[in-house]
Amino acid sequence: MTTPPGPSADRRTFLSLLGLGAAAVAGGGVLAGCGDKATRGGTTQELDKLAAVLPEQRPLAVSVPKPDILGTRPVADGYTRFPAQLVDAVAGKPGTGGPAIRAMTPVWGPAPPAGASNAYLTAVNAELGTPVEFSTQDGLTYAEKLGAVLGARDVPDLLCVPGWEVSKLARFGDAVRANFEDLTPYLSGAAVAAYPMLGTFPAGAWRHSCWNERLMSVPNPTDGPFPWALFYRKDLLTKAGIAVPATIEELYEAGRKATDPGKGVWAFTDIFAMVQMFYKVPGSKDGWRLKADGTPEFKYETPEYKAAAEFMSRLYKAGLVHPDIVASKGADAQQLLKSGKVMFHQDGIGMWQPMQAEQQKVTPGFEVQPVPLFSATGGSPLAWGDDEPISYTFIKKGLGKARVEEILRIINWCSAPFGTAEFDLREYGVAGKHHTRGADGPVKTELGFKEIQNQYFFISGRSPVVQPYPQTPQYVSQLLAYSNETVKNLEKDPWLGLKFEMPAKYKAGMQPTEDKMTDIVRGRRPASDIDVVVKEWRAAGGDEARQLLASALADSGR
């Protein structure tokens, strides 16, 4: 799978799928015409009470290879080699040859060719029996596009909604009710047997796919829980004799030693999210925790956040952050890391393998690695993360039973697991055209990278695994070692099992507040203004959100 970008500071981006570097832009205003008082003030679902609407979890009848390295849940298992033979997961074509299915999915980077001009789409559509026509939209402004189509009630047959975009869309539960098919009759309980690939998905992913106490979407389960990692140029730091930092002061000293403006080299991009993790700032539900008296407290209100902001400001004031980052939100931070213009860069885990595979061909000895998680304040570190799906696939309401069933069969085909012929075609396209295949497995060609942009991945799901990459044979073992160690310190969510539609006022105020905090961290406003910003945040929906979270715990007997 080609990895998407790392998340914005308020939300993950895929995933562990998280890879092209620029943060997803917050957007998506109030959805016109589909709100009510209850939803504007926020709602709560108790996911443990939804067992009756969830699909039965079933083993797949098809025999697929056992993983080489086990992950500690929610970390996915890993494979270090491809199977010698692929198996067929689906007999026959899932489509009936009906009209094309319209789908909207995100893409990061140049949009792939569309329709008949894309040999990859042509090949997969031939196997499906009914073609899927994709409208690929810029991933950086995808929330804005989602807000427009949902508000206008002009959705395609299949719509991908990335998980990190949901929190940006006001009154999303109302939009789901108005626009999309209720999948409960098609998938709950034993009904999922008609779609065997979907029956293998983790139960937790299905729970998150419920809105208004109904099963409304097909989840794309996450293959890793962590929104961020701090990457460093291991080859360059080793050459310079700079040790990998294991404390916050060592991080500062490594940055000071690595920075050489005369050579056009600085230590850091904006690493504020990782600095917050080092200081153990809360991350549950985008930044909430409980105080000793049981009252919900947001990260802005904590001494840990102020300490993290102070340290990040120190990096800026010392001139250790690349000036392109200081001057602009739009700097290509990944390119700065690739070119050796910075030594440390915060991104999603999914950045790791593609960058290593690409740059080792350009720069001999190139090596990028994540800094092991540490605590700035002593004791065990704190890792943000959860098991929420990467994305959700919704089916347009009103298409009719036969059409919904056909679309579900196609989603089922696209969700075939690693080791199957369907997975291989979805991921790598046509042998000899989109990839070459050697003893170590498939390697994409230039055409493969151009035409394959996660189109079918984003209208499906899968029982998550980390697949092998012949270009980077050590990657899977390195990733699983890092992830299995980091997951030991995964933050405990006090609201685990509760799903929230946060108040519209709170959602609307979050990005402006983040921008104000950015101004403080970068020295454009005094540090003392944090208290002023917190007061404004509370009035702009913060206290309303606090009440919702407190009431949810009381109502669920916690």
TORKE-964892 format. One record per residue: residue in one letter; z, y, x of N, C-alpha, C in turn. Coordinates in steps of 0.2 Angstrom, whole numbers, plus 5000, padded with zeros to 4 digits. Layout:
// residues N
AZYXZYXZYX/...
// end
This chain:
// residues 558
M500049945004500050005000500050065004/T499650115003499650175006500250215004/T500650245008501250275006501250345004/P501550364998501550424996502150465000/P502250534998502650575002503350575001/G503750595006504450605005504650645000/P505250644997505450674991505650744993/S505750784988506050854988506750844989/A507150894991507850884992508250864986/D507950874980508350854974508150784972/R507650754975507450694972507050654977/R507050584976506650544980505950544979/T505550524983504850514982504750454984/F504450414984504350354984504550324989/L504750314989504950254990504950244996/S505650244996505450205002504650195001/L504450214997503650224997503550285000/L503850315003503850385004503450415010/G502950435010502650445017502250495019/L501850545015501450585018501750655020/G502350665019502750715022502850775019/A502450805015502550865011502950855005/A503450895004503950874998503550884992/A503750844987503450854980503650924977/V503250964975503351024972503751024965/A504251054965504651054958504151094953/G504151074947503751104942503851074935/G503451084931503451054924503951094920/G503751144916504251174912504451144906/V504651184901504851154895504251124891/L504351064888503851034884503751064877/A503251094876503251134869503251084864/G503551104858503551074852503851004851/C504250984856504550914855505350914857/G505650974856506350974858506850974852/D507450954853507950964847508550984851/K509051004847509651034850510050974854/A510050914852510350864856510050854863/T509450854863509050844869509150904874/R509050964871509151024875509851024879/G510350994875510950994878511150934883/G510650894883510650834887510950774883/T510650714885510850654882511050594887/T511350544884511550484889511450424885/Q511150374889511050304887511550264891/E511850214888512250164892511850104893/L511550094899511050044900511349974899/D512049964900512249894899512249874891/K512149924887512049904880511349894878/L510849894882510149884881509849814882/A510349764883510149694885509649664880/A509749684873509349654868508549674868/V508449734872507749754872507449744878/L507749714883507449704890507149634890/P506649624894506249564895506749514898/E506549444897506949394901506649394908/Q507049384913506849374919506649304921/R506049294923505749224923505449214930/P505549154933505249144939504449134938/L504049144943503349144943503149074944/A502749044940502448974941502048964947/V501749014949501349014955501749014961/S501548974966501948964972501749014977/V502249064979502049114984502549104990/P502349124996502749105002503449135002/K503949105005504649125006504649185011/P505049235010505149285015505349265021/D505149305027505449285033506049325035/I506249375032506849415033507149435026/L507749425025508049435019508349505019/G508249545013508549615013509249605009/T509649655010510249655007510149705001/R510149674995509949714989510349784988/P510049834987509349834984508749844989/V508849824995508349825000507949764999/A507249764999506849714998506749665004/D506549605002506449555008505849575011/G505749545017505149565022504749505024/Y504149515025503649465028503449485034/T503449445039503149465046502449435047/R502249395043501549365043501249355037/F500549355036500249335030500149265029/P500149245023500049165022499349145024/A499249085026498649055028498149055023/Q498349045016497949035011498249075005/L497749115001498049144995497949104989/V498349114984498349084978498149124972/D497849104967497649144961498249144956/A498449204954498949214950498749214943/V498149234941497949244934497249204933/A497249164928496649124927496249174922/G495549184924495149224920495249294920/K494849334916494849404917495349434911/P495849474913496349504908495949544903/G495449584905495149624900494649594895/T494449624890493949594885493249624885/G493149674890492549704890492449764886/G493049784883493049844879492949914883/P493049964879492950034882493350044888/A493150084893493550094899494250124897/I494750104901495450124900495550184905/R495750244902495850304905496550304908/A496550324915497250324918497350384922/M497950414923498050474927498550454932/T498450454939498850444944498950494949/P499450494953499450544959499150524965/V498950574969498650554976498850604981/W498950584987499150634992498650634997/G498350694999497850695004497150705000/P496550695003495950695000495850644994/A495650664988495550624983494950574984/P495050504982494550454984493950464979/P493450434981492850444977492950404970/A492650434965492750404958492250364955/G492350324950491850284947491450244951/A490750234949490350194953490250214960/S490450274962490350284969490850264974/N491350224971491950194974491850114974/A491650084979491550014979492249974978/Y492750004980493449974979493549964971/L493450024968493550024960493149974957/T492449974959491949934956492149854957/A492449844963492649774964493249754960/V493749794959494349774955494149774948/N493849824946493649824939493249764936/A492849744941492449684939492949624938/E493449614942493949564941494349574935/L494449634933494849654927494449634920/G493849644920493449634914493349694910/T493849734910493849804907493949854912/P493549904913493649954919494150004917/V494450024923494950074922494650134926/E494650194922494350254925494950294927/F494950314933495550354936495450424936/S495950464934495950534935496550544940/T496350554947496850564952496950634953/Q497650654953497850724953498250734959/D498250794962498650814968499350794967/G499650754971500350734971500850784972/L500650844975501050894977501150944971/T500750934966500750974960500750934954/Y500950874955500850824949501350834943/A501950864945502450884939502150934935/E501750984938501451034933500951004929/K500550954931500050924927500350884922/L500850844924501250804919501550854913/G501850904915502050954910501550974905/A500950984908500351014904500150954899/V500050894901499750844897500250824892/L500950814894501450794889501550854884/G501550914886501650964881501150974876/A500450964878499950964874499850904870/R500250844871500150784868499450754869/D499150764875498450744877498450694883/V498850644882498950594887498350544888/P498250514894497750464894498050394892/D497650344892497850274889498450254894/L498350264900498950244905499150304909/L499750324909500050374913500550354918/C500450374924500950364929501450424930/V502050404929502550464930503050444936/P502950464942503450454947504150464946/G504550424948505250434946505550494948/W505350524954505650584956505450644952/E504850634948504650694944505050694937/V505350644935505650634928506250694928/S506550704933507150754933506850824932/K506250834934505950904933505650914927/L505650864922505250874916505750884910/A505850944908506350964902506150924896/R506650894893506650864887506150804887/F506150764893505650714894505750654889/G506350644887506450594882506050604875/D506050664873505650684867504950674868/A504750694874504050684876503850614876/V504250574878504150494878504050474871/R504550494867504450474860503850494856/A503650554858503050584855502350554857/N502350534863501650524867501550444868/F502050404868501950344871502150284866/E501850224867501950164864502650134865/D502950114860503550074861503350004863/L503549984869503349924872503849864870/T504449884866504949834865504649774861/P504249774856503949714853503549674857/Y503249704862502749664867503149634873/L503649664875503949634881504649614881/S505049624876505749614876505849534875/G506449514878506549444877506049394880/A505849344876505349294878504649314877/A504549374874503849404873503549414880/V503949434885503649444891503349384894/A503349324892503049264894502349274894/A502049314890501349324890501049364896/Y501549394899501349434905501849414911/P501749354914502149324919502349364925/M501949404927502049444933502649494931/L502649524925503149574923503849544922/G503849474921504449444920504849434926/T504549444932504849434938505249494941/F505049554937505349614940506149614939/P506549654943507249654943507449684936/A508049654934508249684927508449754928/G508649784933508849854934508249894933/A507749874936507149914935506949924927/W506949874924506849874916507349914913/R507949914915508449954911508250034912/H508050054918507850124919507250134915/S506850094912506250104909506350114901/C506950114899507150134892507250204891/W507050234886507150294883507250294876/N507750324873507950324866508150254864/E508450214869508650154867508050104866/R507450114868506950074867506550064874/L506250004875505849994881505150034880/M505050084884504550124884504050124889/S504150094895503650094900503750034904/V503250024909503249964914503549994920/P504049974923504350004930503949974936/N503950014941503649994947504349994952/P504649934952505249934956505249954963/T505749984965505850014972505849954977/D505549964983505649914988506149944994/G506549994992507050024997507450084993/P508050084994508450134990508550204993/F508350215000508450275003507950325003/P508150385001507650445000507450475006/W507850465012507650505018507950465024/A507550475029507850455036507650505041/L508050515046507950565052507550525057/F506850545058506450505063506450555069/Y506350515075506250555081505750515086/R505450555090504950535095505350495100/K505450435100505750395104505450395111/D504750395111504450395118504550455122/L504550515118504650575122505350585124/L505850565119506550575121506750535127/T506450475127506650425132506350455139/K505750485139505450515145505850575147/A506150605143506550665144507250655146/G507450585145508150565147508650595142/I508450595136508850625130509050565126/A509750555125509950495122509950505114/V509850455110509850455103510550475101/P510550535097511250555095511550515090/A512250505091512650465087513250505084/T513250575085513750615082513350685081/I513650725077513350795075513250835081/E513750835085513650875091513150855096/E513150785096512550755101511850775098/L511850775091511250795088511050865090/Y511550915090511450985092511250985099/E511550945104511450955111510750915112/A510550865109509850835110509350885108/G509450925102509050975100508951035105/R509551055108509551105113509151085119/K509251025122508850995128508150985126/A507950975120507250955119506851015118/T507151075116506751135114506551175120/D505951185121505651225126505051265123/P505251325121504751365118504151385123/G504251385129503751405134503251345134/K503351285132502951235131502751215124/G502951265120502751255113503151195109/V503751175112504051125109504751145106/W504951125100505551135097505851065095/A506451065093506851005092506650985085/F506751025080506751005073506251035068/T506150995063505851025057506451045052/D506351055046506951065042507250995040/I507850985043508250915042508850925037/F508850975033509450985029509750935025/A509250895022509450835018509850785022/M509650775028509950725032510550755035/V510650815036511250845038511750845033/Q511550845027512050845021512250765021/M511850725022512050655022512550645028/F512450665034512850665040513550695038/Y513650745034514250775032514550745026/K514250695023514450655017514450695011/V513950735010513850775004513650724999/P513950734992513750684987513050684985/G512750624984512050624982511950594975/S512450564972512350524966512150574960/K511650554956511350594951511150664954/D510850664959510550724963511150764966/G511750744966512250784970512950784967/W513050734962513750744959514250684962/R514850704961515350654962515950674958/L516550634958517150644955517650664959/K518050724958518650744961519150694960/A519750704964520250654963520550654956/D520450714952520750714945520250694940/G519650664943519150634938518650684936/T518650744938518250794936517550794940/P516950794936516350804940516350864944/E516050854950515950904955515250904958/F514950954958514250954961514250974969/K513750954972513750964979513851034982/Y513551084978513651154980514351174981/E514851144977515551164976515951134981/T515651084985516051044990516151074997/P516651065000516751095007516251055012/E516050995010515550955014514850995014/Y514651025008514051055008514051125012/K514651155012514651215016514651205023/A514951145025514951125032514251105034/A513851075030513151055032512751115032/A512851165027512451225027512551265034/E513251265036513451305042513051275048/F513051205048512751175054511951185054/M511651175048510951185048510751265050/S511251305048511051375049511151385057/R511651355060511651355067511051335071/L510751285068510051255071509551315071/Y509551345065509051395064509251455069/K509851475069510051535073509951525080/A510051465083509951445090509151435092/G508751445087508051435088507751365090/L508151315087507951245088507451225083/V507351255077506851235072506151265074/H505651225073504951255074504851315070/P504551365073504451435070503951425064/D503451375064503051365058503451345052/I504051305053504451285048504851345045/V505051385050505451445048505051495044/A504451505046504051555043503751535036/S503651465035503251445029503551385026/K503551375019503651315016503151265017/G502551285019501951245019501751215025/A502151215030501951195037501951115037/D501451095041501351015041501850985046/A502450975043502950945048502750885051/Q502450835047502250775051501750785056/Q501350835056500850845061501250875067/L501750915066502150935072502450875076/L502750825072503050765075502450725079/K501950715076501350675079501150705085/S501150775085500850805091501350825097/G502050805095502550815100502750885100/K502650925095502850995095503550995092/V503850945089504550935087504750865089/M505350855090505650785092505950755086/F506250795081506550765075506250785069/H506150745064505850755058506150715052/Q506350745047506650715041506050695036/D506050635034505550615029505750545026/G505350525021505450465018505250405023/I505550345021505450285026504750265026/G504350285021503650265020503250295025/M503450355028503150385034503050345040/W503550305041503650265048502950225050/Q502850175046502350125048501650165048/P501450195043500750235044500650275050/M501250315051501150365057501150325064/Q501550265064501550225070500850195071/A500550165066499950135066499350185068/E499350245065498850285067498950315074/Q499550345076499650375082499650335088/Q499750275088499750235094499050225096/K498550235092497850225094497650295097/V498050345096497850415098498250425105/T498850415105499350425110499650365113/P499450345119499650285122500450285122/G500850235120501550235121501850275115/F501550295110501850335105502350285101/E502950315100503450275096503850325092/V503950305086504350345081504850295078/Q505450315078506050275076506550315072/P506950285067507450325064508050325068/V508450385067509050385070509550345066/P509950305069510450265065510950315061/L511050305055511550345051512250355054/F512450415055513150425057513550475053/S514150475054514650525050514750585055/A514650645052514850705056515650715056/T515950685052516650705051517150645052/G516850585055517350535056517250485051/G517550425052517450365047516750335046/S516650305041516050275039515550325037/P514950315038514450365036514250355028/L513850395025513750395018512950395018/A512650345014511950345013511850355006/W511350405005511150414998510650364996/G510650344989510150294987510350274981/D509850234978509950204971509350154970/D509350114965508850064964508350084958/E508350154957507850174952507150154954/P506650144949506050134951505650184954/I505150164958504650214961504350254956/S504050224951503650254945503750214939/Y503450244934503450214927502750224924/T502450164921501850174918501950164911/F501650224907501650224900501050214897/I501050184891500450174887500350224881/K499850254880499750304875499950274868/K500250314864500450284857499750284853/G499750234848499250234843498650204845/L498650164850497950134852497850064848/G498350034845498249974841498549914845/K498749864842499049804845498649774850/A497949764848497549724852497449764859/R497349824858497149864864497849874869/V498449874866499049874870499149814874/E498949754870499049694873498549684879/E497949714878497449704884497649744890/I497949804888498149854894498749814897/L499149784894499749754897499449694901/R498949654899498649604903498449634910/I498149684909497849724915498449744920/I498949774917499549794921499849724924/N499849674921500049614923499649584929/W499049584929498549574934498649614940/C498749674939498849724945499549714948/S499949684945500649674947500749604951/A500249574952500249504956500649514962/P501049464964501449474970501049454977/F501449474982501149464989501049384990/G500449374993500249304994499749274989/T499549324984499049304979498349344980/A497849314978497149344979497149414975/E497449414969497449484966497849534970/F498449524973498749564977498349584983/D497949544986497549554992496949604990/L496649594984496149634982496349704980/R496949704977497249774975497449814981/E497749784986497949814992497449834997/Y496949784998496449785004495749795002/G495549784996494849784994494449724996/V493849734997493349684998493349665006/A493449605007493349585014492649605017/G492649625023492049645027491849715025/K492149745020491949815018492549855018/H493049845015493649885015494149855020/H494149795023494549775028494249715032/T494449705038494249655042494849605042/R494749545043495249495043495249455049/G495749455053495849415059496449365058/A496649335063497149285063497849315061/D497949385062498549415060498549445053/G497949445049497949465043497449525042/P497349555036496849605035497049675038/V496549705041496549775044496049815040/K496349875037495849915033495349955038/T494749955035494249995038494250065036/E493850105039493850185037493650185030/L493150145027493050155020493650125016/G493950075018494550055015495050115014/F495250155019495650205019495450265014/K494750275014494450325010494550305003/E494350245001494250224994494950204991/I495350174995495950144992496550194992/Q496750214987497350264987497850254982/N498050184981498550164977498450174969/Q497750174968497550184961497850134956/Y497750074958498050014953498750004955/F499050024961499750014962500150064957/F499850124956500250164951500150154944/I499750104942499750084935500050014934/S500449994939500749924939501449924941/G501749864943502349864947502249794951/R502849774953502849714957503549694959/S503649634960504249604963504349624970/P504749674972504649714978504749674984/V504349674989504449654996504149705001/V504349695007504049725013503449685016/Q502849705015502349655018502249665025/P501849625029501749625036501149675037/Y501249705043500649755045500449735052/P499849705053499649675059499649735065/Q499449795063499449845068500149865071/T500649845067501349865070501749805069/P501649755073502049685071502749695071/Q503049745075503849745075504149785069/Y503649815065503949865060504349825055/V504149775052504549745047505249725049/S505349695055505949675058506349735059/Q506049795062506449855063506649885057/L506249885052506449915045506949885042/L506949815042507449775039508149785042/A508149785049508749795053509049865051/Y508649915051508849985049509149985042/S508749955038508949965030509549915029/N509649855032510149815030510849845033/E510749885039511349915041511549975037/T511050015035511150075032511450065025/V511250005021511449995015512149975014/K512449955020513149945020513550005018/N513250065019513650125017513350165011/L512950125007512650155001513250184997/E513150254995513550284991513650254984/K514350244982514450224975514350274970/D513950254965513850304959514350294954/P514750344952515250344947514950334940/W514250354940513950344933513450284933/L513550234937513150184938513050144931/G512450134928512350104922512350154916/L512350224918512250274913511550314915/K511150324910510550364911510550424907/F510450484911510450544908509850584907/E509750614902509250674901509650734902/M509650764908510050824909509850884905/P510250924904510150984899509551024902/A509151054898508551084900508651144904/K509251184902509451244906509651224913/Y509951164914510151144920509551124924/K509051094921508451074925508051134927/A508051184923507651244924507951284930/G508651274931508951314936509051284943/M508851224943508951184949508551214955/Q507851214954507451244960507551314962/P507651354957507851424959508451424964/T508951384962509551384965509451354972/E509051294973508951264979508551324984/D508151364981507751414985508251464987/K508851484983509351524986509751494992/M509851434991510251404996509851395003/T509151385002508751385008508751455011/D508751505007508751575010509451585014/I509951555012510651565015510551525022/V510351465021510351415027509851445033/R509351475031508851505036509051575038/G509651605035509851665038509551725034/R509251715029508951775025509451805020/R510051765019510551795015511251775019/P511751805019512351795022512651725019/A513051695024513351625022513851635016/S514151695016514651705011514351705004/D513651715003513351714997513351644993/I513551594997513551524994514051524987/D514551564988515051564982514651604976/V514251654978513951694973513451654970/V513051614974512551564971512851514967/V513351484969513751434965513951464958/K514151524958514351554951513751564947/E513151584950512551594946512351524943/W512351474948512151404946512551374940/R513251384940513651364935513451394928/A513251464928513051494922512351474920/A511951454925511351434923511251354921/G511751324919511751254917512151214920/G512451234926512851184930513551164926/D513851204923514451184919514251144913/E513651154910513451114904513251044907/A512951034913512850974915513550934917/R514050974920514650944921514950914915/Q514950954909515250924903514850864901/L514250864901513850804899514050744903/L514150754910514350694914515050674913/A515550724912516250704910516250664903/S515950694898515950664892515650594892/A515150584896514850514897515350464899/L515750484904516250434907516750424902/A516950474898517450464893517250424887/D516650434885516350394880516250324881/S516150304888516050234890516650204892/G517250244891517850214893518050204900/R517750244904517850244911518450294913/
// end
